[in-house]
């Protein structure tokens, strides 16, 4: 199992998160406010400098007003595309 922050798979997850934020029409700063975090926190997450645990990922989905299972499904689709 690859543990690096910068694996292809993790990069795909980061793209899904950034795309979801942009689709929600939010800037990093606006998402950060919803999360009670700083803009730099969101930036570090999107650049892969800061990993999210499952609870944090759920909080992000809630802040994006995107059902958690829908976000996970997007991630699964993105990861499956890499494997092909």
C-alpha positions as CSV (number, residue, x, y, z in Angstrom):
1,X,0.0,0.0,0.0
2,X,1.4,3.4,-1.1
3,X,1.6,5.8,1.9
4,X,2.8,8.9,0.1
5,X,0.7,12.0,0.1
6,X,1.3,12.4,-3.6
7,X,0.2,9.0,-5.1
8,X,-1.8,9.0,-8.3
9,X,-4.8,7.7,-6.3
10,X,-4.6,10.5,-3.7
11,X,-4.2,13.0,-6.5
12,X,-7.5,11.8,-7.9
13,X,-9.2,12.3,-4.5
14,X,-7.9,15.8,-4.3
15,X,-9.2,16.6,-7.8
16,X,-12.7,15.3,-6.8
17,X,-12.6,17.5,-3.7
18,X,-11.5,20.6,-5.6
19,X,-14.1,20.0,-8.3
20,X,-16.8,19.5,-5.7
21,X,-15.9,22.8,-4.1
22,X,-15.9,24.6,-7.4
23,X,-19.2,23.0,-8.4
24,X,-20.7,24.3,-5.1
25,X,-19.6,27.8,-6.2
26,X,-17.3,28.2,-3.2
27,X,-13.9,29.7,-2.9
28,X,-11.3,28.1,-0.6
29,X,-12.0,30.9,1.9
30,X,-15.8,30.3,1.8
31,X,-15.3,26.6,2.4
32,X,-12.9,27.3,5.2
33,X,-15.5,29.5,6.9
34,X,-18.1,26.8,6.7
35,X,-15.6,24.3,8.2
36,X,-14.4,26.7,10.9
37,X,-10.9,26.5,9.5
38,X,-8.5,28.8,7.8
39,X,-8.2,29.3,4.0
40,X,-4.7,27.8,4.3
41,X,-6.2,24.6,5.7
42,X,-8.3,24.2,2.6
43,X,-5.4,25.1,0.4
44,X,-3.1,22.5,2.1
45,X,-5.8,19.8,1.7
46,X,-6.3,20.6,-2.0
47,X,-2.5,20.5,-2.6
48,X,-2.1,17.3,-0.7
49,X,0.0,18.7,2.1
50,X,-2.7,17.9,4.6
51,X,-4.6,14.6,4.6
52,X,-8.2,14.3,5.8
53,X,-9.4,11.5,8.0
54,X,-12.9,10.0,7.3
55,X,-14.6,12.3,9.8
56,X,-13.0,15.4,8.3
57,X,-14.0,14.2,4.8
58,X,-17.6,13.9,6.0
59,X,-17.4,17.5,7.4
60,X,-16.2,18.7,4.0
61,X,-19.1,17.0,2.3
62,X,-21.5,18.6,4.7
63,X,-19.9,22.0,4.2
64,X,-20.3,21.5,0.4
65,X,-23.9,20.4,1.0
66,X,-23.0,17.3,-0.9
67,X,-24.3,14.0,0.6
68,X,-21.3,12.1,2.0
69,X,-22.2,8.9,0.0
70,X,-22.4,10.9,-3.2
71,X,-18.9,12.3,-2.6
72,X,-17.5,8.8,-1.8
73,X,-19.1,7.5,-5.0
74,X,-17.4,10.3,-7.0
75,X,-14.1,9.3,-5.4
76,X,-14.7,5.6,-6.2
77,X,-15.4,6.5,-9.8
78,X,-12.3,8.6,-10.0
79,X,-10.1,5.9,-8.5
80,X,-11.6,3.2,-10.8
81,X,-10.7,5.3,-13.8
82,X,-7.1,5.4,-12.8
83,X,-6.9,1.6,-12.5
84,X,-8.1,1.1,-16.1
